[in-house]
Amino acid sequence: MEITILKEVEQPLLNRKRYIFNADFPEKATPARAILVEEIAKKVKAKPEGVAVRHVYTKYGVASAKIISHIYKSAEDLKKIEIVNKKVAAGAAKKAEAPKGE
């Protein structure tokens, strides 16, 4: 999957940046939000705990999507403002509990 930044807007009152991305995922289904959070965090060099994917806009028959995301300065700022997606939170909790290197 390849992600490119289309637009970046600083929102200092909310301690976040709003990004608009274009994601290309040839010959695959639209990725899950948990995967998008990780890929976006890598792209903007942020912690996944501070990334909130707000919208994913796809078009029928096209293997790309427009993604609107908020990147917060800390996880606490995210929890104050955003409604947490239960599926993404459950996926992050499973990763944290999984034993590493076994």
DAJO-V547735 format. One line per field, one symbol per residue. ss: DSSP state (h for helix, s for strand, l for the rest). phi: phi as a letter, one per 30 degrees, with the letter a starting at -180 (. if undefined). psi: psi as a letter, one per 20 degrees, with the letter a starting at -180 (. if undefined). A space follows every 50 residues. Layout:
BEGIN
ss = ???
phi = ???
psi = ???
END
This chain:
BEGIN
ss = lsssssssssshhhlsssssssssllllllllhhhhhhhhhhhhlllhhh sssssssslllllsssssssssllhhhhhhhllllhhhhhhhhhhhhlll ll
phi = .ccbdcabbdbddchabcccccccbdhbddddeddddddddddchbdddc cbddbbcccdiccabcbcbcccdbddddddcddddddddddddddddddc ic
psi = pppqphqpppnhhjlrppqpqpppmpkrrpqqhhghgggggggjlrphhj ppogqoorqpjplrqpppqpoqhrhghghhgqppphgghhhhhghhhppp j.
END
